[in-house]
Structure formats: structure tokens, C-alpha cells
């Protein structure tokens, strides 16, 4: 029987993530394979797709000042093009609300990056600066409404002043624009990460772990990184009501989650029995009505899994665990992005 995944105490806001959660995302996008799949799977550009991502190299983000560090979680990579470097500036935006001045932040960060490259004497020949691709990866619930070009934040001005209006645009990757079917058709690590944020139920989460474990065969380090990230994601969406020990790989994570899910269900059912025992005739009616109501709620829910937790459909009394008839197939044998070399 498939267990539904409901939020414990309401959906957790991404802006309230702990430093551990931030670190888990930084770790995920610190893997070159993940950065490569972000570009190959989510940025439609033939020139970028033709680069040699075996040359990807992480760049220190120490140039971001302390006051700005508290406002953003940035990762910088560079890749070689004909012996020269192209910098990929990735700003991963985790807030649940849209920052209307993100373009200003990006302009500031790119300027700081260039200042640091000049200071470290890493400019190109003839005092040229390397190109930078600023990326914002947004995984909030609402639609991204902020301007992507800083020039669009400034009123149009006549005459000479118009010439000096700054122009700098960032590339927005909004996870909300991709549905489950599109993501499932991609053999892509970033697509898998987005799907982990939207599981329909426990069964789909476990199936996706199996798929990822198969994809990453022969890459124990990336398995470890994804296991740490998935564990942090589950804890965050459950508002830390689940107690999960540290894990070393995806196989161990799946075993741990299975044990904890089963224990949590048993505990919740027992609490329901102790809190409000019912007569036999009342219980039959309640089970039938509860299951019907839950299934309708699941069908109407616009984005299942955003508030991930391991909750059975249990109310004040014992309720049956609903089974979704329309659970999506999470495994895909074909893809759109190249995978692991």
C-alpha cells in the first residue's frame, strides 16, 4: 500500500532553512557532475553544450564580503574554452519569496568576482576579463516575478543619461516551470534533485533513490553527496520531526528512511488509538469517508510533496493510509542530457 506524504504542521518555508540545509545544497552543487547537468539539461545553448566539462574547476567565493555572504549562497565554477577560462557564476536562490532586486545583487556579485580576478592577476591577455554566466536557480513555491535585467529596474531616461544606465541580466532557472513528466524523461542529476523536492509519496521517494543509485554506479563520492542532501531535504520538509542518523550512501539512506517511516506510522497510529477510541460502527464510516476525502485532497493539491513529511492519512482517530491511483512513474530509461562522462 502506498503511503501519502503530507506536511507535519504545515509546509516549511525555504527561507527558514538552517545553516546545515544551506551547506547541503552547496555540497550538491559543488559536484562538477551536477553543475554539468544543470547546463546540459536546463540551459538551451549549443555553444555551452559543446564545452569540455571535464575541465570544470571550482573557484573560491572568498571575494563576497561578509555582509553579502549572509544574503546569498553562491558557487563559482570555471571551464576552459580554447585554453582560456569561462566563469559560470551560480547563485542558488533558496528563498520562498521572490527578491525584486535580485538583478542588483547579481550585478554586485559579478563586480566583486571581477575585482577579485584582477587582484589575483587572473585576467585574460591584453587586460580582458573572462565572460561570466550568472545563474539563479529558484525553487520557491510562487512564480518568479522579479526583473532579470537591472536596467528594467530603472525608469527610462531621455538624452545622454540613457547611455549610462547599467545593463546586466541573469539567467533564471525556475523549477516551477518543469512538470514531473518532463523531469522524469531526463537522465539528469539536477532533474532528479528537483523530483526529490516533489515526491508524491513514500514509494515514489524510494523508487527515485533506487534510480539515482543505479545512475551513480561506480561513483561512491557522488552517492554520498546525494545521500547527505536527500537526508537534509527530508528533515527540512518534515520540520525536523523525523530523527535520521547520519548516512554514508544512498543504499544506507533508503534502509534508514524505510525503518523511520514504518516506526513513525506505528507511533502515530498508536497515539490516535489512545487519544480517541471509537465504536466499531463509527470507525467503519470514518475510514471510508476519510479515505475518500484524502484522495480528493491529493487530486486537488497543486504541487504535491512541497511540504515533504512521512505522514499517513491519520486524523484524531485511526484513519486508513490512502493510495494514490495516479502515482507517476519515476524511472525513465531515456534522457536528454549526457551523464557521468
JOBEL-V25650 format. One line per field, one symbol per residue. phi: phi as a letter, one per 20 degrees, with the letter a starting at -180 (. if undefined). psi: psi as a letter, one per 30 degrees, with the letter a starting at -180 (. if undefined). burial: + if it has 24 or more other C-alpha atoms within 12 Angstrom, else -. Layout:
phi=???
psi=???
burial=???
This chain:
phi=.eefddfemnfeeffefffffgffffffeeefffffffffeccfbffffefeefegcfdfdffffgffgfdbcdccccceclndddededdeedfedfefdgffffgffffffffffffeldfegmledffcdecdddcffeffdffedfffedgfcemffffdffcbddeeddfffdefffffedebfffffffffcffafffffffffffffgegncffffffffffffffffffelleeddffcdbffffffffffffffffffffffffffbfcfgfffffffffffffffffffeffbfnfdfaeceecefdfcfefdfedffeeececbdcfclm
psi=kkkljlkjglkkkffgkleeeeeeeeeegfkeeeeefeeeffjijeeeffljgfgkkkkkgffkleefeffljkkklkkkjhflkkkjjjjjjgkfkkjfgeeeeeeeeeeeeeeeeeeghglllhhlkklkjkkjjkglelkjflkfkffffkkkklbeeffgkkjkklkkjjfffkleeeeffkikeeeeeeeffhkeaeeeeeeeeeeeeeegkgieeeeeeeeeeeeeeeeefghgfkjklklfleeeeeeeeeeeeeeeeeeeeeeeeeeiklleeeeeeeeeeeeeeeeeeeefkeikfeikliklikbeaklljlkkfhklkfkkfllfklkh.
burial=-+++++++--+++++-+---++-++++++++++++++++++++----+---++--++++-+-++-------++++++++-----+++++++++++--++-++++++++++--++--+------------++++++++++++--+-+++++-----------------+++++++++-+-+-+++++++++++++++++++++++++++++++++++-----+++++++++++++++++++-+-+----++++++-+++-++--++--++----------------++--++--++--+----+++++++++++++-++++++++--++++++---+++++-
